[in-house]
């Protein structure tokens, strides 16, 4: 076994142990690089060499890409399209990181997606979101200390997720604050991370290590 294969094996064993420690094993087995088809490896290499690789703690930095990419690799063409869309929404959106990551946390809370919250909470903090805003959101509360633009994101995203539409008043506030491009980027990041949440929850992707899941279940 060469050093690369050994590194992949160790990483996979650590991640598998993490899943077991949290009571449920992931459903989609992590695919080592040397077991991937050429199509899967091309997508994995694109993920590992793209902008995600510069983000500390990203699943792109693992020996083999973690979730949601690992499940998506079962359909390489879809995986490639999705990872490229995600790259735009993460790194090129017209919304600043503070608001973009806040929108992602809103989706993670709505879906009780533990891994998604774990991964994006720190990014939201790095982007400048007030920790108290995230803490209220985690408890299912309307955050008390939101800035004006954060309140627009919260109301638009929450209405969209819960009501499956937004009111004229909420739409106008978002249009005045972000313009039409910003509204589309907000819709897109919300929809994309609903898909990510679905993937993570179906996979039962564990929070890394022995960390406690960050979100409690809320009554719906």
Secondary structure, 3 states (H helix, E strand, C coil): CCHHHHHHHHHHHHHHHHHHHCCCCCCCCCCCHHHCCHHHHHHHHHHHHCHHHHCCCCHHHCCCCCCCHHHHHHHHHHHHHHHHHHHHHHHCCCCCHHHHHHHHHHHHHHHCCHHHHHHHHHHHHHHCCCHHHHHHHHCCCCCCCCCHHHHHHHHHHHHHHHHCCCCHHHHHHHHHHHHHHHHHHHHHHHHHHHHHHHHHHHHCCCCCCCCCCCCCCCCC
